[in-house]
Amino acid sequence: MPRRVSLPGASELFRRTQNGDDPVELEDAAHAPESVDERAREEAAPRPPASRGGRRRLAPSDAVATGRVRHDEKITVYVSTEELMALEEARLLLRREHGIGVDRGRIVRAAIAMAVADLAEQGDAGGLVERLRTP
């Protein structure tokens, strides 16, 4: 009796899940329709910067919070314990009182979109500039 465990091959691991259990052939994958995730990623992809004297100007339309799509970029943000607790309380409040079940990342992305839109629309008179100027 062999002591080695039999593992599935690549064809069993990488197979279509939408149209059955057939292994994905390379020829079929090249002609397969785009998935919902790919279309959402393309729609959420940043547009090329407009050339205005070498500096890109913010437009309110640039500030769109992405929803439940796969994100290719990642940043690390350090927050205080109080800020993390406030974010978690906001998440629970959104679920409890408004019926919106979101994760903390989605709240942060929405806040970023709001801040960028405020900066684009209000400039120096906006809340983002005011808040960042005060120590």
Secondary structure, DSSP 8 states (H G I E B T S, - for coil): ---S-----HHHHSB-SSS-S-B--HHHHHHS---HHHHHHHHHS------STT-----GGG-----SS-----------HHHHHHHHHHHHHHHHHH-----HHHHHHHHHHHHHHHHHHHGGGSHHHHHHH--
